[in-house]
Amino acid sequence: MAEARRQWSPRDRAEAYTELDHPADLFLEIHGSDLPILFEKALCALYDQVAELEGFTARRDLTLAVEATGLAEALRALLAEALYRFATEGFVATGAEVTVEETGATRVRAVARLWGETADKLRHVLTTEVKAVTYHQLAVEALPGDGWRARVLLDV
C-alpha cells in the first residue's frame, strides 16, 4: 500500500514560517529541523502566499530540480522555479518532499517532488501576486544547537 502524502494546511502556517515587517514586499522567515524540511516549509510558505491551499487537492505530481552555488541560492532557485510553474501553468502544490545535497565544494542540488493541482479560478481562491523571489536579504543558516533558518523576500 502506498504511503499517504501529507497535505499542507492553514495550521501549518505558524510552524512553517513567520512574516517579518517590510514596507513593500513579503519578508518571510522559515524554520526547519534540517535542510530538506526547511526547503519544504519554504515551498509551503510560497504557495500559502499565492493561494488559499485548503481548496486544493493532490491531483498531479511535479518534480523540480535546481543546482546552485550555496544553500541560499539553491533555495532561491527552487522557489523561483516553483513560482515560474505557478505563473506559467497555474500549478499550486499542496505538499512536498525535498532532498538537498552538496554536489561539490560549493554546489548544492535540491530536488522537490510536489503534489497539487492546476488552479481553477472557479474553484480556488488565489490571493497575493508574487512577482519574484529576490536576492535581497536572502539567507540560509544553521542555528546554534539545532535546526535551520532561512529568510526570503518576495517581490509583490
GIKA-V504008 format. One record per helix or strand of 3 or more residues. SS is the DSSP state (hx for helix, st for strand). FROM is the first residue (numbers start at 1). TO is the last residue. If there is no record, write none. Layout:
BEGIN
SS:FROM:TO  SS:FROM:TO
END
This chain:
BEGIN
hx:12:16  st:17:20  st:26:32  hx:35:50  hx:53:55  st:60:69  hx:71:89  st:91:102  st:107:118  st:139:142  st:148:155
END
